[in-house]
Amino acid sequence: MSEETGGGDYRLDDQVGFLMRRANQRHLALFAQAVPELTPTQFAALAKLCELGQASQNALGRATAMDAATIKGVIDRLRRRKLVASAPDPGDLRRVFLTPTEAGRALYEGLVAAAHAVTADTLAPLEPGERAVFLRLLEKLT
């Protein structure tokens, strides 16, 4: 775009959203190769649920930064695979409590090393000091 049409010196390749999307695409490709058993959102939900032990579906969605529709779909798929069990809250039947099943915990524990490797591979182009700074800066953006 020229300056006449409002483009100025805008270059897509220099924009934060574009760069973050490309970095995310690289990370997702590494994840898919290392952890073919689960999608990244399924892994995130299962990992957080294993960490918490039990959570309502809404709380798990908030803890994993997934909206209500997304976490519902993710949990439905994990439940079909018998990786997550659900039960209504006796005090509020609208609320569903989730827990990882033994199979879910076993799968998660079997994938932790691969997940750590994905993080290492994603950050590999950075020097060790840059990795720590990068992660701190990402936290500030969230």
C-alpha positions in Angstrom: 0.0 0.0 0.0 1.2 3.5 -0.7 1.1 6.4 1.7 -1.7 7.8 -0.4 -4.0 4.9 0.6 -3.0 5.0 4.2 -0.4 2.2 4.2 2.6 4.3 5.2 5.5 2.1 6.2 3.3 -0.7 7.4 4.9 -4.1 6.7 3.0 -7.2 7.7 6.2 -9.1 8.3 7.0 -6.6 11.2 3.6 -6.8 13.0 3.3 -8.4 16.3 0.1 -10.4 15.4 1.6 -11.8 12.3 4.9 -12.8 14.1 2.9 -14.4 17.0 0.8 -16.3 14.5 3.8 -17.6 12.7 5.5 -18.6 15.9 2.3 -20.3 17.1 2.0 -22.2 13.8 5.6 -23.4 14.2 4.8 -24.5 17.8 1.6 -26.3 16.8 3.4 -28.2 14.0 6.1 -29.3 16.6 3.3 -30.3 19.0 1.4 -32.3 16.4 4.5 -34.2 15.5 5.5 -34.9 19.1 2.1 -35.5 20.6 -0.2 -37.0 17.9 -2.5 -38.5 20.6 -4.1 -35.2 21.5 -4.7 -31.8 20.1 -3.1 -28.9 21.9 -6.4 -27.8 23.4 -7.2 -31.4 24.5 -3.7 -31.7 26.1 -4.1 -28.3 27.8 -7.4 -29.3 29.3 -6.2 -32.7 30.4 -3.0 -31.3 31.8 -4.8 -28.6 33.8 -7.4 -31.1 35.0 -4.6 -33.5 36.2 -3.0 -30.5 38.0 -6.2 -29.5 39.7 -7.6 -33.0 40.3 -11.2 -31.8 39.8 -12.8 -28.7 38.4 -16.1 -27.6 37.0 -16.2 -27.4 33.2 -16.5 -23.6 33.4 -13.6 -23.3 35.8 -11.5 -25.5 33.6 -12.4 -23.3 30.6 -11.2 -20.2 32.5 -8.1 -21.9 33.7 -7.1 -22.9 30.1 -8.3 -19.7 28.4 -11.0 -21.5 26.5 -14.5 -20.1 26.0 -17.5 -22.1 27.0 -18.2 -23.6 23.6 -14.6 -24.6 23.0 -14.1 -26.3 26.4 -17.4 -28.1 26.0 -16.2 -29.6 22.7 -12.8 -30.5 24.1 -14.3 -32.2 27.1 -16.9 -34.0 25.0 -14.0 -35.5 23.0 -11.9 -36.4 26.0 -15.0 -37.9 27.7 -15.7 -40.1 24.6 -12.1 -41.4 24.8 -12.7 -42.1 28.5 -9.9 -39.8 29.5 -12.2 -37.5 31.6 -15.1 -38.4 33.8 -17.9 -36.0 34.6 -20.6 -35.9 37.3 -23.2 -33.3 38.2 -22.7 -31.2 41.3 -25.2 -32.5 43.9 -25.7 -28.9 45.1 -26.2 -27.4 41.6 -27.2 -29.8 38.9 -26.4 -27.2 36.2 -22.7 -27.5 37.2 -20.6 -30.4 35.9 -17.5 -31.6 37.8 -14.7 -33.1 35.8 -12.0 -35.4 36.9 -9.3 -37.2 34.9 -9.7 -40.9 34.7 -6.9 -43.4 35.4 -6.5 -43.7 31.6 -6.4 -39.9 31.3 -3.8 -39.5 34.0 -1.7 -42.3 32.5 -1.9 -40.7 29.0 -1.0 -37.3 30.4 1.9 -38.6 32.4 3.2 -40.5 29.3 3.1 -37.3 27.3 4.7 -34.9 29.8 8.3 -35.5 28.5 7.1 -35.0 24.9 5.4 -31.7 25.9 8.6 -30.5 27.6 10.5 -31.4 24.4 8.0 -29.3 22.4 8.6 -26.3 24.6 12.4 -26.8 24.2 12.1 -27.2 20.5 9.8 -24.1 20.2 12.3 -22.0 22.1 15.4 -23.6 20.5 16.2 -20.6 18.2 16.7 -18.4 21.3 19.7 -18.3 23.6 19.0 -19.5 27.2 18.7 -16.0 28.6 16.5 -14.9 25.8 14.1 -17.8 26.5 13.5 -16.7 30.1 13.0 -13.1 29.0 10.7 -14.2 26.2 8.5 -16.2 28.5 8.3 -13.4 31.1 7.3 -11.0 28.3 4.6 -13.3 27.0 3.2 -13.6 30.5 3.0 -9.8 30.6 0.9 -9.8 27.4 -1.6 -12.3 28.8 
